[in-house]
């Protein structure tokens, strides 16, 4: 468990490096080199399987440590390059919501599955056979980055749209890294929650997932 707690800060440093490469005029811009079809097939077949680990919550002040965590599990499917989180913890977003009624609904909600699509690319500056792989993590719903789930709000079940993003306060992207069956890490970023015929709440929540392959 201590190893998992250390891995997220390490990925945080890597993600910050991505952004600094994109925003600092004094350094060479980050070049996203997506994998060839052969490399993609080999890599996703290596990644496919079931994983268990932790979902850790970042508070609103991103420079603080991840203070809370829940157990999480996910599956990577090689046929469609998706990652499905079987027990996505909706309550993880509650702390970031000002509206108390939405906050309570999230706290009391059960977990849901969440499907994301992976876009694989090479680590910056690498060449030759792949030892590890970076990837973008994009939640999939009726629209890309928008996922609708039923939420018990005010005693009534309402369709609630979770609007995800790809950037967290210009510091972190919704990225991940696979470095073998012992280390699988990724971030998800929630921007807004929209309750059907109800309030729209800003979230700006960063979740970090870290785990290892079990099957």
Backbone as a printed PyTorch tensor [residue, N CA C, xyz], in Angstrom:
tensor([[[  0.8210,  -1.2030,   0.0000],
         [  0.0000,   0.0000,   0.0000],
         [  0.8560,   1.2550,   0.0000]],

        [[  2.0060,   1.2060,   0.7070],
         [  2.9020,   2.3560,   0.7200],
         [  3.4220,   2.6460,  -0.6710]],

        [[  3.6870,   1.5820,  -1.4380],
         [  4.1760,   1.7670,  -2.7990],
         [  3.1660,   2.5290,  -3.6280]],

        [[  1.8900,   2.1860,  -3.5130],
         [  0.8550,   2.8670,  -4.2670],
         [  0.7620,   4.3340,  -3.8840]],

        [[  0.9440,   4.6470,  -2.5980],
         [  0.8850,   6.0350,  -2.1600],
         [  2.0130,   6.8500,  -2.7620]],

        [[  3.1480,   6.2220,  -3.0000],
         [  4.2880,   6.9270,  -3.5650],
         [  4.1710,   7.0990,  -5.0730]],

        [[  3.4720,   6.1950,  -5.7460],
         [  3.4380,   6.2160,  -7.1980],
         [  2.6690,   7.4010,  -7.7440]],

        [[  1.5990,   7.8300,  -7.0730],
         [  0.8330,   8.9470,  -7.5940],
         [  1.6210,  10.2430,  -7.6290]],

        [[  2.3560,  10.6060,  -6.5700],
         [  3.2060,  11.7900,  -6.7000],
         [  4.2080,  11.6780,  -7.8370]],

        [[  4.6980,  10.4590,  -8.0970],
         [  5.6500,  10.2820,  -9.1910],
         [  4.9830,  10.5600, -10.5340]],

        [[  3.7460,  10.0830, -10.6940],
         [  3.0230,  10.3640, -11.9260],
         [  2.6820,  11.8360, -12.0220]],

        [[  2.4060,  12.4600, -10.8800],
         [  2.1400,  13.8850, -10.8530],
         [  3.3160,  14.6610, -11.4170]],

        [[  4.5160,  14.2970, -11.0220],
         [  5.7170,  14.9470, -11.5420],
         [  5.8250,  14.7580, -13.0490]],

        [[  5.5080,  13.5520, -13.5030],
         [  5.5670,  13.2810, -14.9430],
         [  4.5560,  14.1270, -15.6920]],

        [[  3.3430,  14.2290, -15.1460],
         [  2.3070,  15.0180, -15.8120],
         [  2.6690,  16.4890, -15.8300]],

        [[  3.2740,  16.9750, -14.7510],
         [  3.7410,  18.3560, -14.7330],
         [  4.8000,  18.5820, -15.7960]],

        [[  5.6130,  17.5790, -16.0100],
         [  6.6380,  17.6980, -17.0450],
         [  6.0020,  17.8270, -18.4170]],

        [[  4.8760,  17.0960, -18.6470],
         [  4.1710,  17.2170, -19.9200],
         [  3.7590,  18.6590, -20.1500]],

        [[  3.1640,  19.2650, -19.0990],
         [  2.6370,  20.6110, -19.2480],
         [  3.7500,  21.6220, -19.4270]],

        [[  4.8350,  21.4710, -18.6490],
         [  5.9230,  22.4260, -18.7700],
         [  6.5050,  22.4070, -20.1690]],

        [[  6.4970,  21.2330, -20.7860],
         [  6.9900,  21.1410, -22.1570],
         [  6.0800,  21.8710, -23.1230]],

        [[  4.8080,  21.9850, -22.7560],
         [  3.8660,  22.6370, -23.6420],
         [  3.7690,  24.1350, -23.4110]],

        [[  4.1590,  24.6090, -22.2180],
         [  3.9000,  25.9960, -21.8670],
         [  5.1570,  26.8350, -21.7370]],

        [[  6.3100,  26.2380, -21.6640],
         [  7.5420,  26.9840, -21.4870],
         [  8.1980,  27.2150, -22.8440]],

        [[  8.3550,  28.4930, -23.1980],
         [  8.9070,  28.8330, -24.5110],
         [ 10.3760,  28.4790, -24.6350]],

        [[ 11.0450,  28.1990, -23.5060],
         [ 12.4810,  27.9400, -23.5360],
         [ 12.8190,  26.4740, -23.7790]],

        [[ 11.8030,  25.6070, -23.8150],
         [ 12.0700,  24.1920, -24.0110],
         [ 11.3550,  23.7090, -25.2590]],

        [[ 11.8070,  22.5840, -25.7520],
         [ 11.2110,  22.0030, -26.9480],
         [  9.7970,  21.5120, -26.6420]],

        [[  8.7960,  21.8520, -27.4880],
         [  7.4130,  21.4150, -27.2350],
         [  7.3010,  19.9010, -27.2080]],

        [[  6.3930,  19.4220, -26.3610],
         [  6.1510,  17.9800, -26.2920],
         [  5.5260,  17.5130, -27.6050]],

        [[  6.0590,  16.4540, -28.1610],
         [  5.5370,  15.8910, -29.4090],
         [  4.8560,  14.5580, -29.0910]],

        [[  3.5490,  14.4940, -29.3370],
         [  2.8120,  13.2630, -29.0980],
         [  3.0210,  12.3250, -30.2820]],

        [[  3.7360,  11.2480, -30.0520],
         [  3.9990,  10.2730, -31.1070],
         [  3.1460,   9.0440, -30.8470]],

        [[  2.0090,   8.9780, -31.5500],
         [  1.1080,   7.8440, -31.3600],
         [  1.7290,   6.5880, -31.9490]],

        [[  1.3320,   5.4460, -31.4220],
         [  1.9330,   4.1900, -31.8070],
         [  1.4920,   3.7630, -33.2040]],

        [[  2.3490,   3.0190, -33.8740],
         [  1.9380,   2.3840, -35.1150],
         [  0.8970,   1.3210, -34.7810]],

        [[  0.1890,   0.8380, -35.7750],
         [ -0.8370,  -0.1660, -35.5250],
         [ -0.2240,  -1.4210, -34.9110]],

        [[  0.9520,  -1.8140, -35.3880],
         [  1.6110,  -3.0030, -34.8370],
         [  2.0050,  -2.7800, -33.3810]],

        [[  2.5540,  -1.5950, -33.0790],
         [  2.9400,  -1.2740, -31.6990],
         [  1.7150,  -1.2030, -30.8020]],

        [[  0.6380,  -0.5870, -31.3110],
         [ -0.5930,  -0.4730, -30.5310],
         [ -1.1530,  -1.8480, -30.1910]],

        [[ -1.1750,  -2.7300, -31.1880],
         [ -1.7000,  -4.0860, -30.9610],
         [ -0.8730,  -4.8210, -29.9130]],

        [[  0.4330,  -4.7180, -30.0250],
         [  1.3090,  -5.3840, -29.0630],
         [  1.1230,  -4.8070, -27.6600]],

        [[  1.0470,  -3.4740, -27.5860],
         [  0.9640,  -2.8180, -26.2770],
         [ -0.3710,  -3.0800, -25.5970]],

        [[ -1.4670,  -2.9540, -26.3320],
         [ -2.7770,  -3.1390, -25.6950],
         [ -2.9880,  -4.5860, -25.2950]],

        [[ -2.3990,  -5.5200, -26.0410],
         [ -2.4860,  -6.9270, -25.6460],
         [ -1.6770,  -7.2090, -24.3850]],

        [[ -0.6120,  -6.4510, -24.1920],
         [  0.1650,  -6.5630, -22.9690],
         [ -0.5940,  -5.9440, -21.7920]],

        [[ -1.3300,  -4.8570, -22.0560],
         [ -2.0480,  -4.1390, -21.0140],
         [ -3.3620,  -4.8020, -20.6210]],

        [[ -3.9660,  -5.5610, -21.5300],
         [ -5.3080,  -6.0980, -21.2800],
         [ -5.3290,  -6.9630, -20.0190]],

        [[ -6.4620,  -6.9230, -19.3450],
         [ -6.6000,  -7.7050, -18.1240],
         [ -7.3170,  -6.9300, -17.0410]],

        [[ -7.3360,  -7.4910, -15.8580],
         [ -8.0150,  -6.8920, -14.7170],
         [ -7.0010,  -6.3530, -13.7210]],

        [[ -7.3470,  -5.2030, -13.1220],
         [ -6.4480,  -4.5150, -12.1980],
         [ -7.2040,  -4.1520, -10.9240]],

        [[ -6.4960,  -4.1400,  -9.8210],
         [ -7.0530,  -3.6470,  -8.5670],
         [ -6.0700,  -2.6680,  -7.9530]],

        [[ -6.6140,  -1.7150,  -7.2130],
         [ -5.7550,  -0.7260,  -6.5810],
         [ -6.5760,   0.2830,  -5.8140]],

        [[ -6.1680,   1.5420,  -5.8890],
         [ -6.8100,   2.6180,  -5.1440],
         [ -7.2260,   3.7440,  -6.0670]],

        [[ -8.3470,   4.3790,  -5.7250],
         [ -8.7140,   5.6760,  -6.2850],
         [ -8.4710,   6.6970,  -5.1850]],

        [[ -7.5730,   7.6370,  -5.4610],
         [ -7.2120,   8.6390,  -4.4480],
         [ -7.7350,  10.0030,  -4.8600]],

        [[ -8.2270,  10.7750,  -3.8630],
         [ -8.8730,  12.0520,  -4.1300],
         [ -7.8830,  13.1880,  -3.8700]],

        [[ -7.8220,  14.1140,  -4.7920],
         [ -7.0540,  15.3370,  -4.5560],
         [ -8.0070,  16.3990,  -4.0290]],

        [[ -7.6210,  17.1340,  -2.9920],
         [ -8.4530,  18.2380,  -2.5230],
         [ -8.4170,  19.3790,  -3.5230]],

        [[ -9.1950,  20.4250,  -3.2560],
         [ -9.2760,  21.5470,  -4.1990],
         [ -7.9070,  22.1890,  -4.4070]],

        [[ -7.1270,  22.2840,  -3.3350],
         [ -5.7670,  22.8030,  -3.4740],
         [ -4.8770,  21.6690,  -3.9540]],

        [[ -4.5650,  21.6860,  -5.2210],
         [ -3.8970,  20.5710,  -5.8660],
         [ -2.4920,  20.3060,  -5.3300]],

        [[ -1.8820,  21.2930,  -4.6890],
         [ -0.5310,  21.1070,  -4.1800],
         [ -0.5040,  20.3240,  -2.8670]],

        [[ -1.6690,  20.0820,  -2.2660],
         [ -1.7220,  19.2350,  -1.0810],
         [ -1.6730,  17.7710,  -1.5060]],

        [[ -1.5390,  16.8890,  -0.5110],
         [ -1.4600,  15.4590,  -0.8170],
         [ -2.8520,  14.9010,  -1.0720]],

        [[ -2.9090,  13.7310,  -1.6940],
         [ -4.1640,  13.0130,  -1.8380],
         [ -4.5380,  12.5030,  -0.4470]],

        [[ -5.6640,  12.9880,   0.0910],
         [ -5.9640,  12.7370,   1.5010],
         [ -6.8970,  11.5600,   1.7460]],

        [[ -7.6620,  11.1420,   0.7470],
         [ -8.6260,  10.0620,   0.9330],
         [ -8.4700,   9.0500,  -0.1900]],

        [[ -8.9260,   7.8380,   0.0660],
         [ -8.8570,   6.8240,  -0.9800],
         [ -9.9400,   5.7840,  -0.7650]],

        [[-10.3160,   5.1280,  -1.8640],
         [-11.2080,   3.9730,  -1.8180],
         [-10.6210,   2.9110,  -2.7350]],

        [[-10.9880,   1.6630,  -2.4940],
         [-10.5250,   0.5970,  -3.3700],
         [-11.1790,   0.7340,  -4.7390]],

        [[-10.4470,   0.3760,  -5.7700],
         [-10.9600,   0.4810,  -7.1380],
         [-10.4870,  -0.7100,  -7.9520]],

        [[-11.2440,  -1.0360,  -8.9800],
         [-10.8350,  -2.0940,  -9.9000],
         [-11.2330,  -1.6780, -11.3100]],

        [[-10.4480,  -2.0990, -12.2820],
         [-10.7540,  -1.7530, -13.6700],
         [-10.2490,  -2.8540, -14.5890]],

        [[-10.8040,  -2.8570, -15.7970],
         [-10.4660,  -3.8600, -16.8050],
         [-10.0860,  -3.1630, -18.1020]],

        [[ -8.9970,  -3.5920, -18.7110],
         [ -8.5840,  -3.1020, -20.0230],
         [ -8.9470,  -4.1460, -21.0630]],

        [[ -9.7040,  -3.7200, -22.0740],
         [-10.1640,  -4.6080, -23.1450],
         [ -9.3740,  -4.2840, -24.4110]],

        [[ -8.6890,  -5.2830, -24.9480],
         [ -7.8430,  -5.0570, -26.1170],
         [ -8.6470,  -4.9240, -27.4000]],

        [[ -9.8650,  -5.4530, -27.4340],
         [-10.6230,  -5.4520, -28.6890],
         [-11.0660,  -4.0510, -29.0980]],

        [[-11.3670,  -3.1840, -28.1300],
         [-11.8030,  -1.8260, -28.4630],
         [-11.0010,  -0.7500, -27.7340]],

        [[ -9.8750,  -1.1320, -27.1430],
         [ -8.9710,  -0.2000, -26.4530],
         [ -9.7150,   0.6250, -25.4090]],

        [[-10.5130,  -0.0320, -24.5840],
         [-11.2340,   0.6550, -23.5240],
         [-10.7320,   0.2240, -22.1510]],

        [[-10.9570,   1.1000, -21.1930],
         [-10.6890,   0.8240, -19.7880],
         [-12.0040,   1.0660, -19.0600]],

        [[-12.5190,   0.0490, -18.3870],
         [-13.7850,   0.1600, -17.6630],
         [-13.5140,   0.0690, -16.1710]],

        [[-13.9040,   1.1050, -15.4430],
         [-13.8050,   1.1040, -13.9810],
         [-15.1110,   0.5210, -13.4540]],

        [[-15.0240,  -0.6530, -12.8140],
         [-16.2400,  -1.3690, -12.4180],
         [-16.9670,  -0.7000, -11.2510]],

        [[-16.2410,  -0.1100, -10.3450],
         [-16.8640,   0.4510,  -9.1400],
         [-16.4350,   1.9130,  -8.9730]],

        [[-16.7980,   2.7200,  -9.9700],
         [-16.3740,   4.1190,  -9.9400],
         [-17.0220,   4.8360,  -8.7620]],

        [[-16.2380,   5.4480,  -7.8690],
         [-16.7660,   6.0290,  -6.6260],
         [-17.3020,   7.4500,  -6.8080]],

        [[-18.6060,   7.5730,  -7.0280],
         [-19.2050,   8.8940,  -7.2070],
         [-19.0180,   9.7840,  -5.9760]],

        [[-18.9420,   9.1730,  -4.7960],
         [-18.7980,   9.9680,  -3.5750],
         [-17.4790,  10.7390,  -3.5360]],

        [[-16.5390,  10.3460,  -4.3830],
         [-15.2610,  11.0490,  -4.4180],
         [-15.4220,  12.4960,  -4.8380]],

        [[-16.5210,  12.8140,  -5.5390],
         [-16.7240,  14.1770,  -6.0200],
         [-17.4320,  15.0700,  -5.0100]],

        [[-17.9580,  14.4900,  -3.9390],
         [-18.8090,  15.2460,  -3.0190],
         [-18.0950,  16.4350,  -2.3870]],

        [[-16.8270,  16.2550,  -2.0290],
         [-16.1080,  17.3140,  -1.3250],
         [-15.9430,  18.5810,  -2.1560]],

        [[-16.0090,  18.4340,  -3.4750],
         [-15.7730,  19.5740,  -4.3470],
         [-17.0480,  20.3320,  -4.7110]],

        [[-18.1970,  19.8440,  -4.2510],
         [-19.4800,  20.4360,  -4.6280],
         [-19.9950,  21.3510,  -3.5230]],

        [[-20.3680,  22.5650,  -3.9050],
         [-20.8720,  23.5420,  -2.9340],
         [-22.3360,  23.2700,  -2.6130]],

        [[-23.1360,  22.9180,  -3.6090],
         [-24.5520,  22.6580,  -3.4050],
         [-24.7260,  21.4710,  -2.4560]],

        [[-25.3250,  21.7110,  -1.2980],
         [-25.3990,  20.6710,  -0.2660],
         [-26.2950,  19.5110,  -0.6660]],

        [[-27.3500,  19.7840,  -1.4580],
         [-28.2510,  18.7080,  -1.8530],
         [-27.5610,  17.7570,  -2.8330]],

        [[-26.8090,  18.3150,  -3.7720],
         [-26.0550,  17.4750,  -4.7060],
         [-24.9450,  16.7450,  -3.9580]],

        [[-24.3340,  17.4380,  -3.0150],
         [-23.2600,  16.8300,  -2.2200],
         [-23.7670,  15.6010,  -1.4750]],

        [[-24.9310,  15.7180,  -0.8460],
         [-25.4940,  14.5920,  -0.1070],
         [-25.8910,  13.4500,  -1.0360]],

        [[-26.4080,  13.8040,  -2.2200],
         [-26.7870,  12.7740,  -3.1830],
         [-25.5680,  11.9640,  -3.6080]],

        [[-24.4390,  12.6300,  -3.7980],
         [-23.2120,  11.9390,  -4.1860],
         [-22.6860,  11.0710,  -3.0530]],

        [[-22.7450,  11.5740,  -1.8400],
         [-22.2590,  10.8170,  -0.6850],
         [-23.0340,   9.5190,  -0.5140]],

        [[-24.3450,   9.5490,  -0.8020],
         [-25.1970,   8.3950,  -0.5710],
         [-25.3300,   7.4950,  -1.7920]],

        [[-24.7130,   7.8980,  -2.9020],
         [-24.8840,   7.1500,  -4.1340],
         [-24.0180,   5.8940,  -4.1330]],

        [[-24.5200,   4.8770,  -4.8210],
         [-23.7250,   3.6660,  -5.0000],
         [-22.7170,   3.8950,  -6.1220]],

        [[-21.8380,   2.9590,  -6.2960],
         [-20.8470,   3.0820,  -7.3620],
         [-21.4560,   2.6910,  -8.7070]],

        [[-20.8590,   3.1810,  -9.7680],
         [-21.2920,   2.8750, -11.1240],
         [-20.0740,   2.4570, -11.9390]],

        [[-20.3180,   1.7990, -13.0630],
         [-19.2140,   1.5190, -13.9720],
         [-18.9860,   2.7360, -14.8610]],

        [[-17.7600,   2.9490, -15.2520],
         [-17.4050,   4.0710, -16.1170],
         [-16.4860,   3.5540, -17.2160]],

        [[-16.8680,   3.8080, -18.4610],
         [-16.0720,   3.3650, -19.6060],
         [-15.2340,   4.5230, -20.1310]],

        [[-13.9690,   4.2720, -20.3390],
         [-13.0740,   5.2650, -20.9290],
         [-12.3740,   4.6380, -22.1370]],

        [[-11.9160,   5.4860, -23.0470],
         [-11.1330,   5.0030, -24.1840],
         [ -9.6860,   5.4570, -24.0110]],

        [[ -8.7650,   4.5730, -24.3770],
         [ -7.3450,   4.8450, -24.2340],
         [ -6.7330,   5.1890, -25.5930]],

        [[ -5.9290,   6.2470, -25.6030],
         [ -5.1750,   6.6380, -26.7940],
         [ -3.6930,   6.5530, -26.4440]],

        [[ -3.0290,   5.5520, -27.0000],
         [ -1.6650,   5.2220, -26.6050],
         [ -0.6420,   6.0380, -27.3830]],

        [[  0.4330,   6.4110, -26.7080],
         [  1.5380,   7.0730, -27.3960],
         [  2.8470,   6.7940, -26.6680]],

        [[  3.9340,   7.1090, -27.3550],
         [  5.2690,   6.8420, -26.8250],
         [  5.6590,   7.8670, -25.7640]],

        [[  6.4450,   7.4320, -24.7700],
         [  7.0920,   8.4020, -23.8900],
         [  7.9710,   9.3360, -24.7200]],

        [[  7.9890,  10.5810, -24.3450],
         [  8.7150,  11.6090, -25.0960],
         [ 10.1940,  11.2430, -25.2270]],

        [[ 10.7020,  11.2820, -26.4440],
         [ 12.1180,  11.0600, -26.6790],
         [ 12.5310,   9.6080, -26.7540]],

        [[ 11.5760,   8.6720, -26.6040],
         [ 11.9380,   7.2540, -26.6440],
         [ 11.9680,   6.7640, -28.0860]],

        [[ 12.6710,   5.6790, -28.2960],
         [ 12.7210,   5.0530, -29.6080],
         [ 12.9740,   3.5590, -29.4200]],

        [[ 12.7540,   2.7990, -30.4750],
         [ 12.9850,   1.3690, -30.3820],
         [ 11.8560,   0.6550, -29.6620]],

        [[ 12.0940,  -0.5770, -29.2090],
         [ 11.0510,  -1.3650, -28.5330],
         [ 10.5160,  -0.6370, -27.3020]],

        [[  9.2170,  -0.7380, -27.0800],
         [  8.5710,  -0.0570, -25.9570],
         [  8.8270,  -0.7950, -24.6460]],

        [[  9.2440,  -0.0440, -23.6250],
         [  9.3690,  -0.5920, -22.2770],
         [  8.1860,  -0.1680, -21.4200]],

        [[  7.6080,   0.9630, -21.7650],
         [  6.4030,   1.4310, -21.0940],
         [  5.6180,   2.2700, -22.0900]],

        [[  4.4570,   2.7640, -21.6600],
         [  3.5610,   3.4520, -22.5830],
         [  2.7880,   4.5220, -21.8230]],

        [[  2.5940,   5.6770, -22.4600],
         [  1.6970,   6.7090, -21.9570],
         [  0.3720,   6.6010, -22.7080]],

        [[ -0.6850,   7.1390, -22.0880],
         [ -1.9750,   7.1270, -22.7760],
         [ -2.8690,   8.2340, -22.2410]],

        [[ -3.7390,   8.7660, -23.1190],
         [ -4.8160,   9.6530, -22.7140],
         [ -5.9930,   8.7880, -22.2690]],

        [[ -6.7320,   9.2700, -21.2590],
         [ -7.8790,   8.5320, -20.7170],
         [ -9.1220,   9.4020, -20.9250]],

        [[-10.0060,   8.9930, -21.8380],
         [-11.1480,   9.8200, -22.2170],
         [-12.4580,   9.0930, -21.8910]],

        [[-13.2120,   9.5640, -20.8600],
         [-14.5020,   8.9330, -20.5390],
         [-15.4570,   8.9770, -21.7310]],

        [[-16.2310,   7.8900, -21.8800],
         [-17.1380,   7.7470, -23.0110],
         [-18.5750,   7.6320, -22.5190]],

        [[-19.4480,   8.4600, -23.0950],
         [-20.8750,   8.3680, -22.8330],
         [-21.6190,   8.6040, -24.1300]],

        [[-22.8080,   9.2450, -24.0380],
         [-23.5150,   9.5990, -25.2610],
         [-22.6860,  10.5940, -26.0740]],

        [[-21.8740,  11.3800, -25.3640],
         [-20.8810,  12.2450, -25.9800],
         [-19.5370,  11.9500, -25.3240]],

        [[-18.4720,  12.1600, -26.0600],
         [-17.1520,  11.9880, -25.4590],
         [-16.9840,  12.9820, -24.3200]],

        [[-16.4750,  12.5010, -23.1910],
         [-16.2320,  13.2850, -21.9740],
         [-17.5070,  13.6010, -21.1820]],

        [[-18.6840,  13.1300, -21.6440],
         [-19.9220,  13.3410, -20.9060],
         [-20.5830,  11.9990, -20.6100]],

        [[-20.7840,  11.7170, -19.3240],
         [-21.3400,  10.4290, -18.8970],
         [-22.5900,  10.6960, -18.0630]],

        [[-23.6910,  10.0440, -18.4270],
         [-24.9630,  10.2150, -17.7230],
         [-25.2160,   9.0040, -16.8350]],

        [[-25.4860,   9.2810, -15.5530],
         [-25.8190,   8.2090, -14.6120],
         [-27.0450,   8.6250, -13.8010]],

        [[-27.8410,   7.6670, -13.3220],
         [-28.9840,   7.9970, -12.4610],
         [-28.4930,   8.3670, -11.0670]],

        [[-29.0460,   9.4430, -10.5330],
         [-28.6580,   9.9030,  -9.1970],
         [-29.9110,  10.1980,  -8.3910]],

        [[-29.9730,   9.6760,  -7.1660],
         [-31.1060,   9.9340,  -6.2770],
         [-30.9380,  11.3350,  -5.7010]],

        [[-31.6830,  12.2770,  -6.2720],
         [-31.5640,  13.6880,  -5.8920],
         [-32.9050,  14.1680,  -5.3420]],

        [[-32.9140,  14.5280,  -4.0560],
         [-34.1370,  15.0280,  -3.4390],
         [-35.2670,  14.0190,  -3.4280]],

        [[-34.9240,  12.7320,  -3.2950],
         [-35.9470,  11.7000,  -3.2460],
         [-36.4480,  11.2630,  -4.6020]],

        [[-35.8330,  11.7510,  -5.6560],
         [-36.2330,  11.4020,  -7.0230],
         [-35.0010,  11.0330,  -7.8330]],

        [[-35.0710,   9.9590,  -8.6060],
         [-33.9490,   9.5370,  -9.4400],
         [-33.9150,  10.3970, -10.6980]],

        [[-32.7970,  11.0870, -10.8970],
         [-32.6570,  11.9760, -12.0490],
         [-31.3940,  11.6320, -12.8240]],

        [[-31.5100,  11.7370, -14.1420],
         [-30.3220,  11.5730, -14.9730],
         [-29.3720,  12.7310, -14.7080]],

        [[-28.1530,  12.3950, -14.3890],
         [-27.1620,  13.4070, -14.0250],
         [-25.9470,  13.2560, -14.9290]],

        [[-25.5620,  14.3610, -15.5440],
         [-24.4540,  14.3500, -16.4870],
         [-23.1650,  14.7560, -15.7900]],

        [[-22.1750,  13.8990, -15.8760],
         [-20.8410,  14.1830, -15.3530],
         [-19.9640,  14.6050, -16.5320]],

        [[-19.5280,  15.8530, -16.5050],
         [-18.7450,  16.4120, -17.5980],
         [-17.2630,  16.3720, -17.2190]],

        [[-16.5230,  15.5190, -17.8820],
         [-15.1020,  15.3670, -17.6010],
         [-14.2810,  16.3160, -18.4730]],

        [[-13.0340,  16.5060, -18.0960],
         [-12.1390,  17.3630, -18.8540],
         [-10.8090,  16.6750, -19.1000]],

        [[ -9.9660,  17.3520, -19.8420],
         [ -8.6420,  16.8060, -20.1420],
         [ -7.5300,  17.6250, -19.5100]],

        [[ -7.8950,  18.6560, -18.7290],
         [ -6.8860,  19.5330, -18.1460],
         [ -7.3440,  19.9770, -16.7630]],

        [[ -6.4480,  19.9220, -15.7840],
         [ -6.7650,  20.3080, -14.4070],
         [ -5.9430,  21.5350, -14.0230]],

        [[ -6.6010,  22.6900, -14.0420],
         [ -5.9810,  23.9500, -13.6120],
         [ -4.6570,  24.2270, -14.3230]],

        [[ -4.5810,  23.8190, -15.5910],
         [ -3.3900,  24.0430, -16.4240],
         [ -2.1340,  23.3600, -15.8910]],

        [[ -2.3030,  22.3650, -15.0280],
         [ -1.1500,  21.6540, -14.4790],
         [ -1.1400,  20.1670, -14.8290]],

        [[ -2.3070,  19.5360, -14.8140],
         [ -2.3820,  18.0870, -14.9770],
         [ -3.2980,  17.7480, -16.1380]],

        [[ -2.9370,  16.7440, -16.9080],
         [ -3.7900,  16.2400, -17.9800],
         [ -4.3670,  14.8840, -17.5810]],

        [[ -5.4210,  14.4760, -18.2960],
         [ -6.0280,  13.1640, -18.0180],
         [ -5.1950,  12.0950, -18.7110]],

        [[ -4.0390,  11.8290, -18.1250],
         [ -3.0680,  10.9190, -18.7200],
         [ -2.8400,   9.7180, -17.8170]],

        [[ -2.1680,   8.7170, -18.3490],
         [ -1.7940,   7.5590, -17.5610],
         [ -0.4850,   6.9910, -18.0490]],

        [[  0.0340,   6.0560, -17.2610],
         [  1.2760,   5.3900, -17.6420],
         [  1.1810,   3.9150, -17.2750]],

        [[  1.5920,   3.0740, -18.2140],
         [  1.6550,   1.6350, -17.9890],
         [  3.1220,   1.2240, -18.0600]],

        [[  3.6150,   0.6440, -16.9660],
         [  5.0200,   0.2380, -16.9350],
         [  5.1510,  -1.2430, -16.5670]],

        [[  4.1530,  -2.0200, -16.9760],
         [  4.1660,  -3.4440, -16.6660],
         [  3.0390,  -3.7980, -15.7220]],

        [[  2.8630,  -5.0830, -15.4900],
         [  1.7110,  -5.5480, -14.7160],
         [  1.7140,  -5.0770, -13.2730]],

        [[  2.8660,  -4.6210, -12.7720],
         [  2.9440,  -4.1720, -11.3840],
         [  2.5970,  -2.7010, -11.2130]],

        [[  2.5360,  -1.9320, -12.3160],
         [  2.3150,  -0.4910, -12.1840],
         [  1.4380,   0.0320, -13.3090]],

        [[  0.2210,   0.4390, -12.9480],
         [ -0.7200,   1.0310, -13.8930],
         [ -1.3140,   2.2510, -13.2010]],

        [[ -1.0930,   3.4450, -13.7730],
         [ -1.5180,   4.6870, -13.1300],
         [ -2.2510,   5.5650, -14.1280]],

        [[ -3.2580,   6.3060, -13.6530],
         [ -3.9090,   7.2820, -14.5390],
         [ -4.7160,   8.2830, -13.7260]],

        [[ -5.0140,   9.4210, -14.3670],
         [ -5.8120,  10.4850, -13.7720],
         [ -7.1350,  10.6420, -14.5110]],

        [[ -8.1690,  11.0340, -13.7800],
         [ -9.4230,  11.4920, -14.3650],
         [ -9.7630,  12.8530, -13.7680]],

        [[-10.3620,  13.7060, -14.5760],
         [-10.6450,  15.0850, -14.1750],
         [-12.1200,  15.3790, -14.4210]],

        [[-12.8500,  15.7590, -13.3770],
         [-14.2620,  16.1230, -13.5170],
         [-14.4090,  17.6370, -13.4540]],

        [[-15.0950,  18.2190, -14.4480],
         [-15.3020,  19.6650, -14.4900],
         [-16.6420,  20.0920, -13.9100]],

        [[-17.7270,  19.3980, -14.2900],
         [-19.0690,  19.8080, -13.8710],
         [-19.9690,  18.6080, -13.6260]],

        [[-21.0160,  18.8490, -12.8210],
         [-22.1050,  17.8990, -12.6350],
         [-23.3970,  18.6340, -12.9410]],

        [[-24.2030,  18.0720, -13.8640],
         [-25.4570,  18.7040, -14.2680],
         [-26.6180,  17.7730, -13.9330]],

        [[-27.4420,  18.1830, -12.9790],
         [-28.6060,  17.3890, -12.5880],
         [-29.7720,  17.7500, -13.4950]],

        [[-30.4510,  16.7320, -14.0180],
         [-31.6000,  16.9560, -14.9100],
         [-32.6550,  17.8080, -14.2180]],

        [[-33.0340,  18.9320, -14.8470],
         [-34.0140,  19.8690, -14.2750],
         [-33.5910,  20.3240, -12.8780]],

        [[-32.2890,  20.4170, -12.6900],
         [-31.7510,  20.8340, -11.3960],
         [-30.4980,  21.6740, -11.5810]],

        [[-29.7050,  21.7610, -10.5520],
         [-28.5300,  22.6310, -10.6070],
         [-27.3950,  22.0790, -11.4540]],

        [[-26.5430,  22.9810, -11.9110],
         [-25.2610,  22.6500, -12.5280],
         [-24.1670,  23.0800, -11.5640]],

        [[-23.3100,  22.1530, -11.1940],
         [-22.3010,  22.4190, -10.1710],
         [-20.9030,  22.2680, -10.7480]],

        [[-20.0520,  23.2580, -10.5210],
         [-18.6450,  23.1180, -10.8770],
         [-17.9820,  22.1560,  -9.9090]],

        [[-17.0790,  21.3470, -10.4350],
         [-16.4300,  20.3400,  -9.5940],
         [-14.9220,  20.5390,  -9.5130]],

        [[-14.2510,  20.5960, -10.6660],
         [-12.7940,  20.7360, -10.7270],
         [-12.1030,  19.7380,  -9.7980]],

        [[-12.4310,  18.4770,  -9.9880],
         [-11.9220,  17.4160,  -9.1290],
         [-10.9270,  16.5430,  -9.8810]],

        [[ -9.8260,  16.2340,  -9.2240],
         [ -8.8050,  15.3620,  -9.7690],
         [ -8.8030,  14.0540,  -8.9950]],

        [[ -8.9240,  12.9410,  -9.7290],
         [ -8.8380,  11.6180,  -9.1220],
         [ -7.6280,  10.8920,  -9.6950]],

        [[ -6.8800,  10.2450,  -8.8360],
         [ -5.7380,   9.4610,  -9.2750],
         [ -5.9540,   7.9810,  -8.9940]],

        [[ -5.7220,   7.1560,  -9.9900],
         [ -5.8740,   5.7050,  -9.8460],
         [ -4.5120,   5.0480,  -9.9700]],

        [[ -4.2410,   4.1090,  -9.0890],
         [ -2.9830,   3.3710,  -9.1550],
         [ -3.2450,   1.9330,  -8.7390]],

        [[ -2.7400,   0.9890,  -9.5310],
         [ -2.9640,  -0.4120,  -9.2160],
         [ -2.0510,  -1.3320,  -9.9830]],

        [[ -2.3210,  -2.6150,  -9.8640],
         [ -1.5110,  -3.6140, -10.5590],
         [ -2.4200,  -4.7110, -11.0940]],

        [[ -1.9080,  -5.4500, -12.0600],
         [ -2.7040,  -6.4730, -12.7300],
         [ -2.9110,  -7.6750, -11.8090]],

        [[ -4.1590,  -8.1690, -11.8160],
         [ -4.4700,  -9.3580, -11.0340],
         [ -4.8060, -10.5580, -11.9210]],

        [[ -5.2270, -10.2900, -13.1670],
         [ -5.5350, -11.3670, -14.1180],
         [ -5.0620, -10.9790, -15.5060]]])
